[in-house]
């Protein structure tokens, strides 16, 4: 079955979500590298994950590895759902 590549109209909503600081830096840099908005990048990652598919090519994963080093992102999938926010009084 051939899948359509035609644009699909959707209704987007603004979400208020907090994410780990260095993860956001890596995602923003990756979105810029891929010439996407941060929202488009997050939608794509999520849609791929929901179908059990890889979101990135090996080339893009190589770039992600470099961005992780640049921004000091040492979190990985094992850390998900176990992150505890530090005291925000210092902001």
N, C-alpha and C positions, 0 to 999 in steps of 0.2 A: 504494500500500500504506500503510495507516494504521499509525503507530507507537504502541505502547502507552505510556501515561503513568503506568502503575501503578508503585509503588515496586519496585525490584529489590534483592533481598537479596544481599549480598556479604560476603566475609570480608576485613577490613582487617588490615594488618600495620604495625608501627612501622618507619619507615625512619630511618636516620641519614644525613643529607645536610647538607653545608655549602654555604651560598649567600652571595653578596655582601651585606654588611650593609645598605646603603641599599635594595637590591632587596627584602630581607625586610621592611623597614619599610613600603615601599609596598604590598607584598602583604598584610601584616597590616592596614594601614589600609583597603585595598580590601575585604578579607574582612569587616571590621567594617561598612563602608558597605553592603555587599550582604547583611549579616546571615547570613554563612556562616562556618563554621570555616575556618581556613587550609587544612586538609586537603581539605575539600570544594572550595575555590577551586582548589587545585592539581590535583585530580582533573579538574575541569571544564575547566581550561585545557589539560591534557594530552590529554583525550579529544577536544576540539575540534581540537587541533593534529594528532593522529593521523589525523583524517578530512579534514584540509586546510580546516577551517572556522574562521571568525572566532569567538573566544570571547566578545567583548564587543560590545554595542550602541554606536552613536555617542555616546549619552549617557554610558555607562560609560567609554568612551575619553576623553571630556572630563574626567571625574573623575580618571582615571588621570593625565592631563596635569597637572592641578592638584597631585595627590599627588607626582608626580615633581619638580615645582618646590619644593614644601614640604620634601621630604626630600633634595633635591639629587641625585637620581638622574640621572646623565648618561650612563649606559650604554645601548646600544641593541643591536639584533639583530646588527649587524656585529661587536660585541665578543664575542659568544658563542663559546665554545671557544677564546678567546684570552686569558682572564683569568689573571693570575699572582698568587698569594697573597703578600701582604707578609709580612715576618718576624713571627711570632706571639709573639715574646718580650715584646712590649710589652703583651700582654693581662693 
